[in-house]
Amino acid sequence: MKAREIMTPDPEVVTPEEPISRAAQIMRDYDVGIVPVVSDNESRNLLGVITDRDIACRHVADAHMDDCTVATHMTRDDIETVEETDDSATILEAMKRREVRRIPVTNNGRLVGVIAQADIASANEIPKEEVADVVEKVSQPAHPAR
């Protein structure tokens, strides 16, 4: 099974110049936890992502009162992606390696979709044992329990 068969195609996106509230509105309206950040809506060149956690931990927790731009709080560095032609084993390994619940799908750097943990869980062609392994790996706490 290829990434293009699992992904949610053509996800909503933001650009770095847009207000962070726009990313939050997309998350609310589309019930997603990640919004890809692209250079512009036409080229859809992936620059990074902004997550609900980025907004909570970098914007709200630091008491930013202004409506900052997406660029202020997005994750830019070392974004894990998969190509739309990658198979499910490659996707699962990437998610486990980076311990991420969502992964952008590209075609030569152009964003074409997003694969979420829910997408792999509902793909009947992916063995449930492999899905469980990914869920366990990405759900491990970063710090020991208190």
Secondary structure as GFF3:
##gff-version 3
##sequence-region A 1 146
A	DSSP	alpha_helix	3	6	.	.	.	ID=ss1
A	DSSP	beta_strand	8	9	.	.	.	ID=ss2
A	DSSP	alpha_helix	20	30	.	.	.	ID=ss3
A	DSSP	beta_strand	34	38	.	.	.	ID=ss4
A	DSSP	beta_strand	46	51	.	.	.	ID=ss5
A	DSSP	alpha_helix	52	54	.	.	.	ID=ss6
A	DSSP	pi_helix	55	60	.	.	.	ID=ss7
A	DSSP	alpha_helix	70	73	.	.	.	ID=ss8
A	DSSP	beta_strand	82	83	.	.	.	ID=ss9
A	DSSP	alpha_helix	88	98	.	.	.	ID=ss10
A	DSSP	beta_strand	102	107	.	.	.	ID=ss11
A	DSSP	beta_strand	110	116	.	.	.	ID=ss12
A	DSSP	alpha_helix	117	121	.	.	.	ID=ss13
A	DSSP	alpha_helix	128	138	.	.	.	ID=ss14
###
